[in-house]
Amino acid sequence: MKGDDYDIKSKSKTNQAIKLFSKGKNLEDVVIALYLPIDEVRDIYRQFLKLKDMH
């Protein structure tokens, strides 16, 4: 698991957010974890849903 933490920290904020969403984290969790504005996290979440073909 420690390697997984290193892996996520080395990626872009968008990739980090998508990984957190894929682990079941919600918008609030991602905003707090990555220090991103809510509007940006919402946009990333929409991208995540498109990836999952759930939009």
C-alpha positions as MATLAB code, in Angstrom:
seq = 'MKGDDYDIKSKSKTNQAIKLFSKGKNLEDVVIALYLPIDEVRDIYRQFLKLKDMH';
ca = [
       0.000    0.000    0.000;
       2.878    2.328    0.616;
       3.904    1.978   -3.021;
       0.359    2.856   -4.044;
       0.579    6.117   -2.046;
       3.814    7.021   -3.805;
       2.264    6.213   -7.170;
      -0.747    8.469   -6.672;
       1.362   11.391   -5.427;
       3.525   11.278   -8.546;
       0.576   11.776  -10.914;
      -1.328   14.866  -12.004;
      -4.164   16.147   -9.824;
      -6.654   14.960  -12.446;
      -5.251   11.436  -12.395;
      -5.162   11.462   -8.613;
      -8.800   12.554   -8.449;
      -9.918    9.896  -10.933;
      -8.107    7.239   -8.937;
      -9.827    8.412   -5.749;
     -13.229    8.366   -7.459;
     -12.543    4.846   -8.697;
     -11.894    3.847   -5.077;
     -15.326    5.147   -4.109;
     -14.373    8.540   -2.723;
     -16.940   11.310   -3.071;
     -16.521   14.917   -4.244;
     -15.919   16.218   -0.727;
     -13.215   13.626   -0.040;
     -11.383   14.538   -3.256;
     -11.595   18.296   -2.615;
     -10.078   17.776    0.830;
      -7.448   15.240   -0.222;
      -6.139   17.188   -3.218;
      -6.777   20.814   -2.154;
      -8.648   21.513   -5.381;
     -11.571   23.904   -5.933;
     -14.979   22.213   -5.997;
     -15.662   23.368   -9.577;
     -12.501   21.675  -10.781;
     -13.353   18.485   -8.899;
     -16.856   18.478  -10.418;
     -15.341   18.753  -13.898;
     -12.971   15.880  -13.165;
     -15.880   13.835  -11.791;
     -17.778   14.363  -15.044;
     -14.705   13.114  -16.919;
     -14.595   10.102  -14.609;
     -18.249    9.300  -15.334;
     -17.589    9.552  -19.065;
     -14.712    7.121  -18.662;
     -17.058    4.749  -16.901;
     -19.717    5.410  -19.564;
     -22.151    6.355  -16.845;
     -22.944    9.914  -17.876;
];
